[in-house]
């Protein structure tokens, strides 16, 4: 059976040498930039083929400048949606590239720079997204942060990093969802980004893993709360995915073997995540799907 283009592209971007190294050793300053990565991730620029599944819809995606968020933005645009791109101000270069590809697909791209660690910024972001798009049908809470520590567990826990992790990964979902609610009608959807860490946590990512377990709980709870309004709420749990967050927040030696612990033996590419987000956003294909978490983990368990 012939491998799909997205799989062949993903396999080209990893190496398998006798030392078990998958990526070259590298490190960036957070939040990291796509152009400085080796290799540059595949976001589906050459592989995603739209089928009109989101025609005419309007989506706000946080963390859409790079990585999973960029892949989702590209897929949504090629499926017919206009996209507001949320990102940190220091990620402007990456965000502009995402916007370029969205506009190349013939869709509207709205740039929404913000640090989502306060309710005020979340409310402002939703307002700018709605104004720029002329409405809102899909909210993708994808922005995330983690910091891998040398001292594992409680002893290595930095309180400032912990606060940033919880505010970005968990608080922002509540703030953004609440601000978006008045603009979401029947048939709209909220999609959160969880993680395999919610099911198989690493002590070096103690706070991050806790936020992702909370995201799963919150997703189910929001689905129950918003279901009577006709709003679906789901989540996607990625495994190890090659994004700027990895070289920006992991030790270089950890980057070299990133993804080797999956049954498929490699890290995933952002383009391999997009299908789950498209499915969950589709008002036809996922019309009866709510309160669920889809794992895209290279074989690592999510139960």
N, C-alpha and C positions, 0 to 999 in steps of 0.2 A: 504494500500500500504506500502510495506517495505521501511524503510528509507535507503538511500545509506550509505555506511560505513563512508564516509567523514562527513556526517551530524551527524551520531551517535557519532563519535569521537569528533566532535566539541561540541556537547551538553554535553558530559561527562566532558569536561574541564571547564565548568562554573557551578556556583551554584546559586540557587534561594532561598534565605532565606527571612524571614519576614521583614528584613530591606532593601531589595532590593539590597543587595551586590552581585556582580557577581564574583569578584576576591578578594583574600586576599590583605590587605593593604601592599604595598611594594614600594621601591624606589631604583634606581640605579644611578650611575654616568654615564653621557653620554659618549659614545653612547649606552651603555648597552650590556649585553651578554645573550645569550639564556639560558645557564645552570643555571643562577641565577634567572630565572623567576619561579613563582609559579602560575599556572602550566606551564610546558614547552609547548610551542605551537606545534601544529600539522602541519607539512610541507608536509604531504603526504607520509612520509617514508613507511607507511604500507598500504596506500590506492591507490596511483596513479598507474594505469595500462596503460602502453604505447601501442599505436596501430600503431607505425611507421609513424606518421603524419609529423615528422620533420627529417626523415631519411637522414643522410649525410649532414645536414646543420650545420653551425657554428655560435654560438651566443655569444655575449658579454653582460653580465648582470651586471649593477652597483648595489651596495648595495645587493649583492648576498650572503653575509655571513650568513644572518639570515632573519627571517620574510618572507615577500612576495618574496623577491629576492631568498631566498633559496628554497622556494616552486616552483618557476618558474624554477630554475636551475634543480631541481630534475625531474620535469615534462618534461622539454626539453630533458634531458638526456635519460629518459625512452621512449621518443618519437623518439629517434635516433640521437639527436644533440650533438655535442661537445660543451663544455661550458667554456668560460673565466669568472672568478669570480672576480668582482671588489669589493673592500672593504677598509675601513680605516685600517691603520697598527695596531691600537690597537684592532682590531677585528680578529686578526690572528687565534685564537683558533676556533672561529665560522667558519671562511672561510675554514680552514682545514677540518672541519667536513662536510661542503657542498661538498668540493672536494672529500672526501672519498665516499659519497653516489653517486656522479656523476660517479666516477670510478667504483664503485660497479655495476653500470648499464652497464658497458662495454664501456664507452665513455671517451674521453680525457677531463681532467680538467686543466685549466691554472689559476694560482693564479696571480692577478694583484692588489697589494696594492697601494693605492693612495688617497690623499685628493684632491677632484675634484674642489676645490675653485679657481684654476687658470687655464688659458688656457694651460699653459705649461704641467701641470700634466694630463690634459685631452688628449692632443696630445700624450704624452708619453704612457698613458694607452691604447689608441687605437693601437698604434704601437706594444706594447707588446702583446695585445690580438691577433692581426692579425698574428704576427710572431709565437706565440704559437699555434694558431689554424690552420695556413696555409691558412687564408682567413677569410671572414666575410660575413654572410648573414642576420643576425638579430642583431640589437642593441636595447637593452632594457634599457632605461633611468629610472632607478628605485630608485637610491640613493636619499634620502630626509632627511630633518631636520626640526624640529620645537621646539619651547620652549614655554610652556604655562606659562603665567605671572599672578602674583597675582593682579597687577593693570591692569585692562582691558583697551583695546583701546590705544589711543595715549599716555596717561599718563604712562602706564606701558611699553612702547616700549623701549627696549634696543638697541642702535644703532649697537653695535657689533654683537648681536644676529640677528638683522635684516639683516646685511650684510652677515652673514654666511648663513642665510636662503635663501636669494636671489641668492647668488653665487652657493649654492648646488642645489637648486630646479629648478632654471631657467637658469642662465648663463651656467651651466655645460651642459645642454641639447643642447644649441647652439654650444658650443665648441666641445663637443663629436660628435655631428651629422656632423659638418663641417669636423672634422678630419676623420670621418668614410666614408664620401661620396666617395672619390676616390676608396674605396675598395668594395662598394656596387654596385652590378650589377642589371640588370632587374630581377624583382621577389623578390628582397630583401625587408626588412621591418624595420621600426623604430617604437618602441612601447614606449610611455611615460607613466609615472605614475602620474595621476592627483589625485583628492580627492573629496569626497562629500563636502568638505569645499569650493570648487569652486562655489557651488550652494547654500549652506546653511552655510555661514561663521559665526564663533564664534569670538567675539571681543577679547577674550583672545588669539586668534591665528591670529590676524589681518594681520601680514606680511605673515605668512604661507598661509592663505586663498588667499591672493592676488597673490602669486606665482602660486598657483594651477589654479586660473582663467586664468592667463597668459599662463599656460601650455596648457589649452584647446584651446586658441586662436592660440598659436604657432603650435599646432598639425594640425589644419585646414589649416593654412598658409603653413606649410611645405608640407602637402599633395598636395596642389595646385602647389607648387614650384617643387617638386620632382616627381609628377605624370608622366610628359612627359618622365622621365627617367625609368619609370616602377617600381619605388620604392613607396611602400605603407607606409603611416604614420598614426598611430592611437594612442589612449590612453585608459587606464583603470582608472576608478575613484573608488577607494576603499572607503568603509565606515569605521567604527571603526573595525580595525583588530588587533588582539593580537600579538604584536611584541615587541622586546626590547625597541623600541623607546618610548613606552607608560610608563613603570615604570621609564625610564631614564629621561623623560622630563615633566611628569605630577605630580601634587601633589598626595600624597598617597590616600587621600579621593576621588580624581577624578578617580584613578585607580580602586577603589572598585566598582564603578558603571559604569565602562567603557562599552559602548555598550548597556546599558539599554534603551537608547532613540531611539532604532530602532523598527520598527513594529514587527520584529522577537524576540525582547526582549533580545538580547544577542550580544556580539561581534562576529565577524567572525574569523575563523582561517586562517592562510596563505594558507593552502591547498585548501581552498574554493575560492581562487583567481586565482589559476593556470590555470583553464580551459579557462578563458578569454584570457590570454596571449598566450596559446597554439593555440586557435582558430585564433587570429589575426596574429600569426606568420606562420600559415599553408598556403603554397603557393597554395593549392588546395581549402580548405574550405573557405578561406577569400580572394580569388583572386580578387574580385571586391569590397572589403571593404577598404576604405581609407578615412581619414578625419573624423573619428567618435570617440566618447568616449563611452565606455561601462561601465555602473555603476554596481558595485558589492557591495551593500550598506546595505543589510539586510532590504530593503524596503524604505529607505530614498530617497527622490526624487532627480533626476539629470536632471532637465529641468527648 
